[in-house]
Amino acid sequence: MPIYTTRQNTITINKEQLEDFLRQRGLEKIVLYNNYTFNNYDQESYTFIEHVWSHGDKLYKLAHHYYGNSGFFWIIAMFNNKPTDADYNYGDVILIPEDSRGFVREVTR
């Protein structure tokens, strides 16, 4: 089973554990950042390419193939509501928005 499906969303740590952690690593503090939230989007309003997930597929490879930039893997992941390669199975139909820039503008405004 992939580690992505077994990971816990929260942990509990007491003050002593935190102090030990910081001391062992020579740190004074830990800075936590909020997750970025995206705007809702209407998937129906986009034209997209259908791709059947097959052996050897990776999100970054699909992004490179369709957009010429492997860094846009997150667009495909977000559009399909499946964030990691482990969320896809052989034969799944993946929707790849043709207007990647328009999609980015809509979800990040």
N, CA, C and O atoms as a Tinker XYZ file with bonds, in Angstrom:
   436  protein
     1  N      0.849000   -1.180000    0.000000    73     2
     2  CA     0.000000    0.000000    0.000000    64     1     3
     3  C      0.890000    1.237000    0.000000    63     2     4     5
     4  O      1.858000    1.294000    0.759000    81     3
     5  N      0.581000    2.233000   -0.839000    73     3     6
     6  CA     1.404000    3.440000   -0.884000    64     5     7
     7  C      1.353000    4.205000    0.430000    63     6     8     9
     8  O      0.342000    4.190000    1.132000    81     7
     9  N      2.441000    4.866000    0.750000    73     7    10
    10  CA     2.478000    5.621000    2.003000    64     9    11
    11  C      1.497000    6.780000    1.994000    63    10    12    13
    12  O      1.115000    7.267000    3.058000    81    11
    13  N      1.081000    7.233000    0.820000    73    11    14
    14  CA     0.177000    8.373000    0.743000    64    13    15
    15  C     -1.159000    8.076000    1.398000    63    14    16    17
    16  O     -1.811000    8.993000    1.897000    81    15
    17  N     -1.582000    6.829000    1.410000    73    15    18
    18  CA    -2.893000    6.492000    1.958000    64    17    19
    19  C     -2.834000    6.139000    3.436000    63    18    20    21
    20  O     -3.878000    5.954000    4.062000    81    19
    21  N     -1.648000    6.042000    4.005000    73    19    22
    22  CA    -1.549000    5.662000    5.404000    64    21    23
    23  C     -1.097000    6.810000    6.293000    63    22    24    25
    24  O     -1.028000    6.659000    7.513000    81    23
    25  N     -0.795000    7.933000    5.707000    73    23    26
    26  CA    -0.298000    9.076000    6.459000    64    25    27
    27  C     -1.416000    9.712000    7.283000    63    26    28    29
    28  O     -2.545000    9.842000    6.811000    81    27
    29  N     -1.101000   10.102000    8.501000    73    27    30
    30  CA    -2.066000   10.788000    9.359000    64    29    31
    31  C     -2.032000   12.283000    9.092000    63    30    32    33
    32  O     -0.987000   12.831000    8.742000    81    31
    33  N     -3.171000   12.943000    9.255000    73    31    34
    34  CA    -3.243000   14.375000    9.006000    64    33    35
    35  C     -2.749000   15.212000   10.177000    63    34    36    37
    36  O     -2.288000   16.335000    9.977000    81    35
    37  N     -2.838000   14.684000   11.397000    73    35    38
    38  CA    -2.442000   15.458000   12.565000    64    37    39
    39  C     -1.584000   14.603000   13.489000    63    38    40    41
    40  O     -1.662000   13.374000   13.487000    81    39
    41  N     -0.777000   15.280000   14.266000    73    39    42
    42  CA    -0.002000   14.608000   15.308000    64    41    43
    43  C     -0.125000   15.427000   16.582000    63    42    44    45
    44  O     -0.430000   16.619000   16.543000    81    43
    45  N      0.111000   14.782000   17.693000    73    43    46
    46  CA     0.124000   15.472000   18.975000    64    45    47
    47  C      1.530000   15.364000   19.540000    63    46    48    49
    48  O      2.123000   14.286000   19.560000    81    47
    49  N      2.053000   16.486000   19.994000    73    47    50
    50  CA     3.402000   16.492000   20.562000    64    49    51
    51  C      3.352000   17.325000   21.842000    63    50    52    53
    52  O      2.792000   18.421000   21.864000    81    51
    53  N      3.949000   16.785000   22.906000    73    51    54
    54  CA     3.921000   17.545000   24.150000    64    53    55
    55  C      5.141000   18.469000   24.230000    63    54    56    57
    56  O      6.042000   18.393000   23.395000    81    55
    57  N      5.160000   19.325000   25.225000    73    55    58
    58  CA     6.197000   20.350000   25.353000    64    57    59
    59  C      7.595000   19.732000   25.484000    63    58    60    61
    60  O      8.548000   20.243000   24.896000    81    59
    61  N      7.727000   18.644000   26.243000    73    59    62
    62  CA     9.031000   18.011000   26.430000    64    61    63
    63  C      9.553000   17.426000   25.115000    63    62    64    65
    64  O     10.737000   17.552000   24.803000    81    63
    65  N      8.672000   16.791000   24.354000    73    63    66
    66  CA     9.071000   16.234000   23.063000    64    65    67
    67  C      9.539000   17.345000   22.119000    63    66    68    69
    68  O     10.516000   17.186000   21.386000    81    67
    69  N      8.843000   18.439000   22.151000    73    67    70
    70  CA     9.216000   19.560000   21.296000    64    69    71
    71  C     10.568000   20.129000   21.702000    63    70    72    73
    72  O     11.405000   20.408000   20.844000    81    71
    73  N     10.784000   20.301000   22.977000    73    71    74
    74  CA    12.066000   20.825000   23.452000    64    73    75
    75  C     13.208000   19.891000   23.068000    63    74    76    77
    76  O     14.259000   20.351000   22.623000    81    75
    77  N     13.010000   18.573000   23.236000    73    75    78
    78  CA    14.031000   17.593000   22.826000    64    77    79
    79  C     14.306000   17.681000   21.321000    63    78    80    81
    80  O     15.458000   17.674000   20.889000    81    79
    81  N     13.267000   17.760000   20.561000    73    79    82
    82  CA    13.389000   17.838000   19.106000    64    81    83
    83  C     14.228000   19.054000   18.703000    63    82    84    85
    84  O     15.159000   18.941000   17.905000    81    83
    85  N     13.889000   20.202000   19.256000    73    83    86
    86  CA    14.620000   21.431000   18.924000    64    85    87
    87  C     16.078000   21.346000   19.368000    63    86    88    89
    88  O     16.981000   21.710000   18.614000    81    87
    89  N     16.308000   20.871000   20.582000    73    87    90
    90  CA    17.664000   20.783000   21.120000    64    89    91
    91  C     18.538000   19.830000   20.289000    63    90    92    93
    92  O     19.681000   20.158000   19.971000    81    91
    93  N     18.007000   18.664000   19.942000    73    91    94
    94  CA    18.758000   17.679000   19.161000    64    93    95
    95  C     19.164000   18.208000   17.791000    63    94    96    97
    96  O     20.177000   17.787000   17.232000    81    95
    97  N     18.391000   19.110000   17.264000    73    95    98
    98  CA    18.676000   19.639000   15.931000    64    97    99
    99  C     19.310000   21.025000   15.951000    63    98   100   101
   100  O     19.592000   21.605000   14.902000    81    99
   101  N     19.529000   21.544000   17.143000    73    99   102
   102  CA    20.152000   22.855000   17.262000    64   101   103
   103  C     19.260000   23.985000   16.770000    63   102   104   105
   104  O     19.746000   24.984000   16.240000    81   103
   105  N     17.962000   23.823000   16.947000    73   103   106
   106  CA    17.005000   24.826000   16.472000    64   105   107
   107  C     16.436000   25.620000   17.624000    63   106   108   109
   108  O     16.376000   25.140000   18.756000    81   107
   109  N     16.025000   26.825000   17.334000    73   107   110
   110  CA    15.373000   27.663000   18.333000    64   109   111
   111  C     13.860000   27.633000   18.208000    63   110   112   113
   112  O     13.142000   27.748000   19.202000    81   111
   113  N     13.379000   27.478000   16.972000    73   111   114
   114  CA    11.934000   27.493000   16.750000    64   113   115
   115  C     11.596000   26.746000   15.462000    63   114   116   117
   116  O     12.466000   26.440000   14.646000    81   115
   117  N     10.318000   26.469000   15.311000    73   115   118
   118  CA     9.777000   25.869000   14.099000    64   117   119
   119  C      8.726000   26.837000   13.570000    63   118   120   121
   120  O      7.870000   27.308000   14.318000    81   119
   121  N      8.796000   27.123000   12.302000    73   119   122
   122  CA     7.816000   28.004000   11.673000    64   121   123
   123  C      6.879000   27.151000   10.826000    63   122   124   125
   124  O      7.327000   26.391000    9.968000    81   123
   125  N      5.593000   27.278000   11.067000    73   123   126
   126  CA     4.583000   26.550000   10.305000    64   125   127
   127  C      3.864000   27.521000    9.383000    63   126   128   129
   128  O      3.589000   28.661000    9.757000    81   127
   129  N      3.567000   27.067000    8.191000    73   127   130
   130  CA     2.866000   27.890000    7.222000    64   129   131
   131  C      1.494000   27.300000    6.943000    63   130   132   133
   132  O      1.314000   26.082000    6.939000    81   131
   133  N      0.535000   28.175000    6.712000    73   131   134
   134  CA    -0.795000   27.716000    6.332000    64   133   135
   135  C     -0.757000   27.159000    4.920000    63   134   136   137
   136  O      0.027000   27.607000    4.082000    81   135
   137  N     -1.604000   26.188000    4.669000    73   135   138
   138  CA    -1.734000   25.679000    3.315000    64   137   139
   139  C     -2.427000   26.720000    2.453000    63   138   140   141
   140  O     -3.298000   27.449000    2.926000    81   139
   141  N     -2.043000   26.786000    1.207000    73   139   142
   142  CA    -2.679000   27.694000    0.270000    64   141   143
   143  C     -4.038000   27.125000   -0.100000    63   142   144   145
   144  O     -4.159000   25.929000   -0.363000    81   143
   145  N     -5.038000   27.954000   -0.121000    73   143   146
   146  CA    -6.356000   27.488000   -0.533000    64   145   147
   147  C     -6.655000   27.994000   -1.936000    63   146   148   149
   148  O     -6.278000   29.107000   -2.305000    81   147
   149  N     -7.324000   27.181000   -2.694000    73   147   150
   150  CA    -7.658000   27.517000   -4.069000    64   149   151
   151  C     -9.133000   27.838000   -4.178000    63   150   152   153
   152  O     -9.949000   27.350000   -3.395000    81   151
   153  N     -9.466000   28.662000   -5.153000    73   151   154
   154  CA   -10.860000   28.969000   -5.443000    64   153   155
   155  C    -11.516000   27.757000   -6.099000    63   154   156   157
   156  O    -10.856000   26.931000   -6.729000    81   155
   157  N    -12.812000   27.681000   -5.935000    73   155   158
   158  CA   -13.561000   26.624000   -6.612000    64   157   159
   159  C    -13.579000   26.908000   -8.113000    63   158   160   161
   160  O    -13.447000   28.056000   -8.535000    81   159
   161  N    -13.737000   25.889000   -8.887000    73   159   162
   162  CA   -13.783000   26.043000  -10.327000    64   161   163
   163  C    -14.834000   25.101000  -10.886000    63   162   164   165
   164  O    -15.165000   24.087000  -10.272000    81   163
   165  N    -15.346000   25.438000  -12.035000    73   163   166
   166  CA   -16.349000   24.618000  -12.701000    64   165   167
   167  C    -15.661000   23.787000  -13.776000    63   166   168   169
   168  O    -15.328000   24.298000  -14.845000    81   167
   169  N    -15.453000   22.525000  -13.496000    73   167   170
   170  CA   -14.747000   21.644000  -14.427000    64   169   171
   171  C    -15.459000   21.594000  -15.784000    63   170   172   173
   172  O    -14.818000   21.414000  -16.820000    81   171
   173  N    -16.761000   21.749000  -15.773000    73   171   174
   174  CA   -17.546000   21.678000  -17.012000    64   173   175
   175  C    -17.242000   22.840000  -17.952000    63   174   176   177
   176  O    -17.497000   22.740000  -19.152000    81   175
   177  N    -16.703000   23.937000  -17.430000    73   175   178
   178  CA   -16.466000   25.115000  -18.270000    64   177   179
   179  C    -15.149000   25.031000  -19.049000    63   178   180   181
   180  O    -14.807000   25.955000  -19.787000    81   179
   181  N    -14.420000   23.942000  -18.889000    73   179   182
   182  CA   -13.127000   23.791000  -19.559000    64   181   183
   183  C    -13.188000   22.740000  -20.649000    63   182   184   185
   184  O    -13.905000   21.745000  -20.547000    81   183
   185  N    -12.417000   22.988000  -21.690000    73   183   186
   186  CA   -12.203000   21.924000  -22.664000    64   185   187
   187  C    -10.991000   21.145000  -22.184000    63   186   188   189
   188  O    -10.049000   21.719000  -21.638000    81   187
   189  N    -11.020000   19.866000  -22.384000    73   187   190
   190  CA    -9.943000   19.037000  -21.859000    64   189   191
   191  C     -9.635000   17.897000  -22.803000    63   190   192   193
   192  O    -10.425000   17.546000  -23.680000    81   191
   193  N     -8.476000   17.339000  -22.597000    73   191   194
   194  CA    -8.018000   16.168000  -23.331000    64   193   195
   195  C     -8.201000   14.971000  -22.406000    63   194   196   197
   196  O     -7.893000   15.052000  -21.217000    81   195
   197  N     -8.691000   13.886000  -22.934000    73   195   198
   198  CA    -8.806000   12.666000  -22.139000    64   197   199
   199  C     -7.555000   11.821000  -22.366000    63   198   200   201
   200  O     -7.129000   11.603000  -23.500000    81   199
   201  N     -6.988000   11.361000  -21.282000    73   199   202
   202  CA    -5.811000   10.502000  -21.334000    64   201   203
   203  C     -6.091000    9.287000  -20.456000    63   202   204   205
   204  O     -6.562000    9.437000  -19.329000    81   203
   205  N     -5.813000    8.105000  -20.951000    73   203   206
   206  CA    -6.008000    6.889000  -20.156000    64   205   207
   207  C     -4.709000    6.570000  -19.431000    63   206   208   209
   208  O     -3.667000    6.376000  -20.057000    81   207
   209  N     -4.782000    6.519000  -18.105000    73   207   210
   210  CA    -3.612000    6.234000  -17.265000    64   209   211
   211  C     -3.090000    4.845000  -17.598000    63   210   212   213
   212  O     -3.835000    3.867000  -17.549000    81   211
   213  N     -1.810000    4.761000  -17.935000    73   211   214
   214  CA    -1.235000    3.477000  -18.311000    64   213   215
   215  C      0.140000    3.298000  -17.681000    63   214   216   217
   216  O      0.641000    4.186000  -16.990000    81   215
   217  N      0.735000    2.151000  -17.925000    73   215   218
   218  CA     2.029000    1.813000  -17.342000    64   217   219
   219  C      3.063000    2.897000  -17.648000    63   218   220   221
   220  O      3.216000    3.310000  -18.798000    81   219
   221  N      3.762000    3.348000  -16.623000    73   219   222
   222  CA     4.806000    4.354000  -16.790000    64   221   223
   223  C      4.330000    5.784000  -16.654000    63   222   224   225
   224  O      5.151000    6.701000  -16.624000    81   223
   225  N      3.014000    6.005000  -16.571000    73   223   226
   226  CA     2.507000    7.370000  -16.442000    64   225   227
   227  C      2.853000    7.950000  -15.085000    63   226   228   229
   228  O      2.800000    7.262000  -14.065000    81   227
   229  N      3.200000    9.200000  -15.087000    73   227   230
   230  CA     3.440000   10.004000  -13.888000    64   229   231
   231  C      2.844000   11.371000  -14.176000    63   230   232   233
   232  O      2.818000   11.804000  -15.328000    81   231
   233  N      2.370000   12.049000  -13.156000    73   231   234
   234  CA     1.780000   13.366000  -13.360000    64   233   235
   235  C      2.770000   14.326000  -14.004000    63   234   236   237
   236  O      2.406000   15.081000  -14.907000    81   235
   237  N      4.019000   14.303000  -13.547000    73   235   238
   238  CA     4.991000   15.242000  -14.104000    64   237   239
   239  C      5.281000   14.932000  -15.576000    63   238   240   241
   240  O      5.550000   15.840000  -16.362000    81   239
   241  N      5.225000   13.643000  -15.949000    73   239   242
   242  CA     5.444000   13.281000  -17.356000    64   241   243
   243  C      4.288000   13.769000  -18.229000    63   242   244   245
   244  O      4.501000   14.261000  -19.337000    81   243
   245  N      3.060000   13.625000  -17.716000    73   243   246
   246  CA     1.910000   14.103000  -18.470000    64   245   247
   247  C      1.960000   15.619000  -18.630000    63   246   248   249
   248  O      1.647000   16.148000  -19.697000    81   247
   249  N      2.356000   16.315000  -17.565000    73   247   250
   250  CA     2.462000   17.773000  -17.636000    64   249   251
   251  C      3.502000   18.180000  -18.671000    63   250   252   253
   252  O      3.282000   19.119000  -19.435000    81   251
   253  N      4.617000   17.490000  -18.700000    73   251   254
   254  CA     5.651000   17.799000  -19.691000    64   253   255
   255  C      5.141000   17.525000  -21.104000    63   254   256   257
   256  O      5.377000   18.315000  -22.019000    81   255
   257  N      4.451000   16.418000  -21.276000    73   255   258
   258  CA     3.937000   16.050000  -22.598000    64   257   259
   259  C      2.894000   17.055000  -23.102000    63   258   260   261
   260  O      2.964000   17.499000  -24.248000    81   259
   261  N      1.934000   17.410000  -22.255000    73   259   262
   262  CA     0.821000   18.250000  -22.692000    64   261   263
   263  C      1.090000   19.751000  -22.570000    63   262   264   265
   264  O      0.546000   20.542000  -23.341000    81   263
   265  N      1.929000   20.149000  -21.604000    73   263   266
   266  CA     2.172000   21.573000  -21.373000    64   265   267
   267  C      3.603000   21.999000  -21.661000    63   266   268   269
   268  O      3.897000   23.193000  -21.721000    81   267
   269  N      4.496000   21.029000  -21.839000    73   267   270
   270  CA     5.892000   21.373000  -22.066000    64   269   271
   271  C      6.610000   21.796000  -20.802000    63   270   272   273
   272  O      7.710000   22.345000  -20.868000    81   271
   273  N      5.995000   21.545000  -19.634000    73   271   274
   274  CA     6.584000   21.942000  -18.361000    64   273   275
   275  C      6.156000   20.930000  -17.298000    63   274   276   277
   276  O      4.983000   20.879000  -16.928000    81   275
   277  N      7.088000   20.137000  -16.813000    73   275   278
   278  CA     6.746000   19.103000  -15.827000    64   277   279
   279  C      6.292000   19.701000  -14.497000    63   278   280   281
   280  O      5.640000   19.020000  -13.705000    81   279
   281  N      6.627000   20.957000  -14.246000    73   279   282
   282  CA     6.207000   21.615000  -13.011000    64   281   283
   283  C      4.710000   21.861000  -12.928000    63   282   284   285
   284  O      4.195000   22.186000  -11.858000    81   283
   285  N      4.007000   21.710000  -14.042000    73   283   286
   286  CA     2.561000   21.919000  -14.042000    64   285   287
   287  C      1.787000   20.657000  -13.694000    63   286   288   289
   288  O      0.587000   20.576000  -13.954000    81   287
   289  N      2.462000   19.668000  -13.109000    73   287   290
   290  CA     1.796000   18.418000  -12.724000    64   289   291
   291  C      0.614000   18.676000  -11.809000    63   290   292   293
   292  O     -0.387000   17.961000  -11.865000    81   291
   293  N      0.724000   19.703000  -10.958000    73   291   294
   294  CA    -0.319000   19.984000   -9.974000    64   293   295
   295  C     -1.629000   20.400000  -10.634000    63   294   296   297
   296  O     -2.698000   20.199000  -10.058000    81   295
   297  N     -1.562000   20.976000  -11.831000    73   295   298
   298  CA    -2.781000   21.372000  -12.537000    64   297   299
   299  C     -3.600000   20.125000  -12.882000    63   298   300   301
   300  O     -4.812000   20.086000  -12.669000    81   299
   301  N     -2.926000   19.120000  -13.411000    73   299   302
   302  CA    -3.608000   17.872000  -13.765000    64   301   303
   303  C     -4.134000   17.193000  -12.503000    63   302   304   305
   304  O     -5.262000   16.701000  -12.482000    81   303
   305  N     -3.318000   17.168000  -11.455000    73   303   306
   306  CA    -3.724000   16.544000  -10.197000    64   305   307
   307  C     -4.948000   17.243000   -9.612000    63   306   308   309
   308  O     -5.899000   16.587000   -9.187000    81   307
   309  N     -4.921000   18.569000   -9.592000    73   307   310
   310  CA    -6.027000   19.324000   -9.015000    64   309   311
   311  C     -7.292000   19.186000   -9.857000    63   310   312   313
   312  O     -8.387000   19.032000   -9.316000    81   311
   313  N     -7.146000   19.242000  -11.162000    73   311   314
   314  CA    -8.296000   19.151000  -12.048000    64   313   315
   315  C     -9.013000   17.816000  -11.894000    63   314   316   317
   316  O    -10.234000   17.744000  -12.036000    81   315
   317  N     -8.259000   16.761000  -11.602000    73   315   318
   318  CA    -8.827000   15.426000  -11.429000    64   317   319
   319  C     -9.120000   15.087000   -9.976000    63   318   320   321
   320  O     -9.651000   14.018000   -9.676000    81   319
   321  N     -8.774000   15.999000   -9.077000    73   319   322
   322  CA    -8.993000   15.802000   -7.634000    64   321   323
   323  C     -8.299000   14.544000   -7.123000    63   322   324   325
   324  O     -8.824000   13.823000   -6.274000    81   323
   325  N     -7.106000   14.299000   -7.661000    73   323   326
   326  CA    -6.268000   13.178000   -7.226000    64   325   327
   327  C     -4.843000   13.707000   -7.138000    63   326   328   329
   328  O     -4.184000   13.864000   -8.166000    81   327
   329  N     -4.353000   13.985000   -5.935000    73   327   330
   330  CA    -3.102000   14.728000   -5.784000    64   329   331
   331  C     -1.801000   13.987000   -6.069000    63   330   332   333
   332  O     -0.782000   14.630000   -6.326000    81   331
   333  N     -1.802000   12.659000   -6.033000    73   331   334
   334  CA    -0.533000   11.947000   -6.225000    64   333   335
   335  C     -0.681000   10.845000   -7.266000    63   334   336   337
   336  O     -1.788000   10.405000   -7.574000    81   335
   337  N      0.443000   10.414000   -7.795000    73   335   338
   338  CA     0.435000    9.312000   -8.763000    64   337   339
   339  C     -0.225000    8.063000   -8.185000    63   338   340   341
   340  O     -0.854000    7.298000   -8.917000    81   339
   341  N     -0.087000    7.856000   -6.891000    73   339   342
   342  CA    -0.642000    6.665000   -6.244000    64   341   343
   343  C     -2.172000    6.654000   -6.257000    63   342   344   345
   344  O     -2.783000    5.613000   -6.016000    81   343
   345  N     -2.791000    7.795000   -6.534000    73   343   346
   346  CA    -4.248000    7.872000   -6.564000    64   345   347
   347  C     -4.851000    7.389000   -7.882000    63   346   348   349
   348  O     -6.071000    7.266000   -7.998000    81   347
   349  N     -4.008000    7.117000   -8.869000    73   347   350
   350  CA    -4.470000    6.708000  -10.189000    64   349   351
   351  C     -4.264000    5.209000  -10.388000    63   350   352   353
   352  O     -3.302000    4.628000   -9.887000    81   351
   353  N     -5.170000    4.606000  -11.116000    73   351   354
   354  CA    -5.084000    3.186000  -11.459000    64   353   355
   355  C     -5.031000    3.045000  -12.970000    63   354   356   357
   356  O     -5.529000    3.900000  -13.702000    81   355
   357  N     -4.427000    1.969000  -13.426000    73   355   358
   358  CA    -4.393000    1.705000  -14.863000    64   357   359
   359  C     -5.819000    1.705000  -15.401000    63   358   360   361
   360  O     -6.717000    1.090000  -14.825000    81   359
   361  N     -6.005000    2.397000  -16.498000    73   359   362
   362  CA    -7.319000    2.466000  -17.119000    64   361   363
   363  C     -8.136000    3.673000  -16.716000    63   362   364   365
   364  O     -9.149000    3.961000  -17.353000    81   363
   365  N     -7.722000    4.406000  -15.658000    73   363   366
   366  CA    -8.435000    5.620000  -15.272000    64   365   367
   367  C     -8.348000    6.641000  -16.399000    63   366   368   369
   368  O     -7.302000    6.793000  -17.030000    81   367
   369  N     -9.441000    7.331000  -16.642000    73   367   370
   370  CA    -9.447000    8.401000  -17.636000    64   369   371
   371  C     -9.087000    9.702000  -16.921000    63   370   372   373
   372  O     -9.790000   10.143000  -16.012000    81   371
   373  N     -7.991000   10.299000  -17.345000    73   371   374
   374  CA    -7.483000   11.528000  -16.754000    64   373   375
   375  C     -7.900000   12.683000  -17.652000    63   374   376   377
   376  O     -7.738000   12.623000  -18.870000    81   375
   377  N     -8.438000   13.735000  -17.041000    73   375   378
   378  CA    -8.839000   14.923000  -17.795000    64   377   379
   379  C     -7.737000   15.964000  -17.682000    63   378   380   381
   380  O     -7.325000   16.322000  -16.579000    81   379
   381  N     -7.266000   16.442000  -18.807000    73   379   382
   382  CA    -6.176000   17.410000  -18.832000    64   381   383
   383  C     -6.703000   18.700000  -19.457000    63   382   384   385
   384  O     -6.971000   18.741000  -20.658000    81   383
   385  N     -6.854000   19.763000  -18.644000    73   383   386
   386  CA    -7.394000   21.005000  -19.195000    64   385   387
   387  C     -6.477000   21.571000  -20.279000    63   386   388   389
   388  O     -5.264000   21.670000  -20.095000    81   387
   389  N     -7.079000   21.942000  -21.412000    73   387   390
   390  CA    -6.280000   22.488000  -22.508000    64   389   391
   391  C     -5.761000   23.878000  -22.183000    63   390   392   393
   392  O     -4.639000   24.226000  -22.549000    81   391
   393  N     -6.573000   24.675000  -21.496000    73   391   394
   394  CA    -6.171000   26.037000  -21.144000    64   393   395
   395  C     -5.591000   26.062000  -19.732000    63   394   396   397
   396  O     -6.259000   26.467000  -18.780000    81   395
   397  N     -4.346000   25.625000  -19.612000    73   395   398
   398  CA    -3.736000   25.548000  -18.278000    64   397   399
   399  C     -3.598000   26.924000  -17.648000    63   398   400   401
   400  O     -3.791000   27.063000  -16.440000    81   399
   401  N     -3.271000   27.941000  -18.427000    73   399   402
   402  CA    -3.108000   29.297000  -17.867000    64   401   403
   403  C     -4.430000   29.848000  -17.357000    63   402   404   405
   404  O     -4.482000   30.477000  -16.301000    81   403
   405  N     -5.499000   29.610000  -18.112000    73   403   406
   406  CA    -6.823000   30.060000  -17.671000    64   405   407
   407  C     -7.234000   29.365000  -16.393000    63   406   408   409
   408  O     -7.824000   29.981000  -15.506000    81   407
   409  N     -6.928000   28.093000  -16.295000    73   407   410
   410  CA    -7.251000   27.338000  -15.083000    64   409   411
   411  C     -6.489000   27.896000  -13.886000    63   410   412   413
   412  O     -7.064000   28.098000  -12.816000    81   411
   413  N     -5.203000   28.144000  -14.067000    73   411   414
   414  CA    -4.383000   28.705000  -12.971000    64   413   415
   415  C     -4.926000   30.062000  -12.552000    63   414   416   417
   416  O     -5.025000   30.339000  -11.356000    81   415
   417  N     -5.279000   30.914000  -13.507000    73   415   418
   418  CA    -5.829000   32.233000  -13.168000    64   417   419
   419  C     -7.119000   32.090000  -12.370000    63   418   420   421
   420  O     -7.336000   32.823000  -11.405000    81   419
   421  N     -7.962000   31.166000  -12.762000    73   419   422
   422  CA    -9.249000   31.017000  -12.070000    64   421   423
   423  C     -9.093000   30.519000  -10.638000    63   422   424   425
   424  O     -9.757000   31.028000   -9.734000    81   423
   425  N     -8.239000   29.546000  -10.421000    73   423   426
   426  CA    -8.141000   28.958000   -9.083000    64   425   427
   427  C     -7.275000   29.762000   -8.129000    63   426   428   429
   428  O     -7.360000   29.565000   -6.917000    81   427
   429  N     -6.449000   30.657000   -8.638000    73   427   430
   430  CA    -5.542000   31.409000   -7.756000    64   429   431
   431  C     -5.925000   32.873000   -7.578000    63   430   432   433
   432  O     -5.259000   33.587000   -6.827000    81   431
   433  N     -6.958000   33.333000   -8.233000    73   431   434
   434  CA    -7.313000   34.762000   -8.097000    64   433   435
   435  C     -7.886000   35.082000   -6.757000    63   434   436
   436  O     -8.231000   36.234000   -6.492000    81   435
